[in-house]
Amino acid sequence: MSMNLLASADTLPAPGGMSAPLAFIYDLFNNPLFIFIGGLVLLGVFFWYLGSDQDKVKRNAGTIFIIGIASFSLFSLFQQGLKYGIDIAGGVSFTLSVEPNIGDDGKPIPLTDQAMEQACVILTDRLNSTGANDVIIRPKKKDNLNLIEVQIPAADPAKREETKAILTKVAKLQILPVHPRNNELVAEGRIRVPGYRMYEYTFKNGKGEDVTEKIFLEKRESLTGRDIVRAGVDLARPGHVNVTLSNEGADKMYNLTSRMQLGHDRMAIVLDDVVKSAPTVQAILSKRIEIGGLEPPGGDEAMTQGLSNPLTNKLNFESASEISASLGHTALLQGEYAGITGLILCFIMMIIYYRFAGLVAIMGLTINALLLLGAMSIFGFELTLPGIAGIVLTLGVAVDSNVLIYERLREEKEMGRPFRVAIRNSFDKAFSAIFDSNITSLITAVILYWMATGTIKGFAVTLTVGVITSMIGAILVTRVLFYWADTVGMMKDLKFLNLFKKKTNIDFMSQKIWSCSLSAILLMICIVFGAVKGKDCLGMDFTGGSSISYLVNKGDISFREVEGVVNKLSLTQKATVQEVAESTDSSKVNILINFSDHAQDKEAITTALDKAFPVLDNAPFSEETIGQSMGYDTLITSAWALFFGILGIMVYLTVRFEWTFAIGAVIALTHDVLLVLGLVIVSGTELNVIHIGALLTVAGYSINDKIIVFDRIREFLRFSDPNESASQIMNEAINQTLSRTILTSLSTLAVLVCLYFFGGPSMEDFAWTISAGILIGTYSSIFIASPAALFFSRKHGLHEEVRQAMKAGA
């Protein structure tokens, strides 16, 4: 078996001209067996690191782990690179027409908007069940035709054909009784039987020969694909699929089989009007059935995919065309340069403030970024704008972890601890806050992945990977680098700047009345403004709109020139411009403009374009209605996912901290999300999917900030005088974490400000929304979260609650 693995077809040949040692390494990393064993070894090394109390062992084990996981990441990035989403790399657009079903009266059943949206949801599940891919699916109408547009990132021809086959697979499942006297009717030569329809059933006999049988099946459907909960390949028996029915489907199956004569009557399983199986019923069935007779390999997998997401209407393939990126290469470069500039500013701040320790932090952050991008490459996650939101949050949390450790290190140094002892103590003391803040982000990410769909699920995937790499960076990478710096004698003395040379003693808690009143007024304004605007505050991702298209010769007009004209217009909602390759004539392209369904927007766009580009006067023109790429159900689901995420955070904080801290954190987190959402609406910006990603980023950053403050408050409460007021202790804790709060916020804002001013129009909404969220989250950590916790603790006192929790923990 090992020889087969070494000679696997999946192993790619080394590039030509590569030296023998490099070629050997290249082949080694392409070997699935090596990757599997290497992953197990690295996992063992990681647990070895966690389980050891000796500094030398931690240093050596950590070094092996960092080198190993960085090597895998670098190789994957070198070999596969990163996959980009449609908004960055462009892709392929498929147009499918939806065929109405025929009713019992022989007439077509009209397609409703709900049926079209449900078809889009099913196709999304087929193409992006894991959330790792960037897929845009939305309904369209043109010339009274019901169409579905499917956009996928740029792919090779084989991948496109595979996608087309998946899309058009109806997988219409029917379970129909066979006529009890079927053999007699066929022997009599009957071709019609009232209430039944004749099918041909082809199967293999005991000799492996194909045999065709005529069978009469009841016209009335007993069960359909809608009754299926899940379907899966039977690994023990190739060619078989196990199907689990819903409760309603189980009742139907029970009623159907309980009326049959066991051992005599038959039941047929029909998929897309083809009889797949027609066994004799040997027992009364209910919840679980199986479909056999499928041709492996491939037949059972395709059947499973179709049955898991069954369509009720047939889809016909109409056309395929190349589409340009909605952000484009220029926007991507702008975003990259802006992000790099912001990170450099962040690094400069770390070096100025923390000196040599700042260099260690930069090395740790660089390795953290490498692991994050490497994981995205290894698992094939596609980088989109919402995915960038997850990366920004990850790097922000990583910076915060380093600042938190260094501020603890400063305290240890001020106490006169030896360097190695100070390092150990600072990491141990900071671990609790780092662990809790990352775990709460992970809870949100997991719940989002479980409940949400499409782009939001993609954000959850990126955030999950980012949280894991951030924790590795915080508890392992930076610590190992410090160990080596101490071993080689590079760090004999730590010198830090001090943001507050004199210890601050600001009475934050005395400001709770005006701060809470201000927040309540702002929230009320935002809620009233949102209620007045209603659905008008939603962008085209949620409302759909219209689209116009001009067919022009290649080179006559650049779609970026068209975009420049359109972006200068005052429209009710932001319009997008794309270039779509003409499928029938390679010398021509369509300039496509998607905009809101408002007559004044269409008039403004067409007038401006006709004035700017006279060549469009004679260009063929078409118009169509486009549906939302994310329906209201997706928006509602995302909101529920965020709600359950907040609930999960509250439960976790209640267990790890105390319930009053949990309530304070949740109140402040809800305050932050609602206020940022309100600011987006009040500013006149339409709410689109990028704002959903930004709001989720704000939620993760906000809860991280509050946990840091609460962790210090709880620490002070554990060892404080019982007669000292909780309000005074909270003030002292907030003052002690003030430098960390300001440094973290400034370093993250440095990246976002660069994205806003230099990242191009596509980054503006994203950057300013998160920037506002960071400022609001920092404010609420000080002025909302702590006062809320204090308010709910008045009946029993925080001192007693914390001490009881310590006893329970002990």
Disulfide bonds with the S-S distance in Angstrom:
none
